[in-house]
Amino acid sequence: MRLIPGILLVTSMPFSLTAGAFEVSAFPESKAEAIIKKIISTVGLKPNFEVEQSDIYDASATVIDGKRVIYYNPAFFDNLNQVTGSEWTSVSILAHEIGHHLNGHTLSGGEVSPAIELEADEFSGFVLNKMGA
Ligand SMILES: [Zn+2]
């Protein structure tokens, strides 16, 4: 977790892959939004997350002005897709970040613990199973 003044960032689990340079076109927001829409519809909710590219290492969930935001590094996600030959890892990370939002982790003042990360992972595993991963 990194703290930026006034903003809580709950980062996903660390990965050993190198994110590379920030590339706007590598994994467009429209792609991330489509994945998030599918994740949310799988669990029967209406999407109310904003998605923004960032030069952070991988991805994070935060609340800004009362809006749920998911930041992601498009180059990191593009690398993941190329290395794994699949989008499921990207879907898993975005689901993990959604899990932070849905479990209220982004509202709790910045607490980060293995238990919180496991809760986000549990949501990710649950929804990926429902999606047929
Ligand atoms: Zn996390």
Boltz pocket constraint, residues with backbone or C-beta under 6 A from the ligand:
constraints:
  - pocket:
      binder: B
      contacts: [[A, 10], [A, 11], [A, 12], [A, 13], [A, 96], [A, 100], [A, 116], [A, 117], [A, 120]]
      max_distance: 6.0
